[in-house]
Amino acid sequence: MKMRVFSFIVLIVLFLGCSHKQDTSISTDLVNIPLNADGEVADASMPAFEFERTDHDFGTLKEGEKVSFTYKFKNIGKRDLIISTVVPGCGCTVAQFTKTPVKQGESGFITLNLDTESRSGMMRKKVAVQANTYPAETLLWFSATVELP
C-alpha cells in the first residue's frame, strides 16, 4: 500500500513538473529590425553618423606621452542621435563624448585621450561607439608607434 501511494505521488509530481512549461518566446513587439529583405535600412528616419574620419594616426610618440584626438561627426539622420557608450579597446585610452542628443544636421564629438605610459612598439586599437544608429556599433581606429626614451 505504501508503495502505491509513493508511486502515485511520484507520478503526480512528474506530471505537474512536465505540464508546467514556461513561456520563453519573445513578443514580436520587442523586436525591431530596421532592415528590409534586401538588407537595406527600411527606416530612413533613423539617426546616422557621418564622421569626418574614422581612423587617426598619432605618429611616433615617446613612452609616457599623453595625447588626444577628437573625432567629429554630424547626424545625417532624421531623428536625434544618442551615444549610449564609447568603449576603448585598451586601458591606455579614455574617451569623452557628446552626452546630449545630437539633432538632425547638428555635430558632436568623441575625444580619445591616449596615455603611453608603460607602452612601447606599434599600437593599433579600436574604439566601439554604441548609439541608436544602424548598425548600433560603429568602430573608430587609432594607431601610434611608441618609442622608449
Secondary structure, 3 states (H helix, E strand, C coil): CHHHHHHHHHHHHHHHHHHCCCCCCCCHHHCCCCECCCCCECCCCCCCEEECCCEEEEEEEECCCEEEEEEEEEECCCCCECEEEEEECCCCEEEEECCCCECCCCEEEEEEEEECCCCCEEEEEEEEEEECCCCCEEEEEEEEEEECC
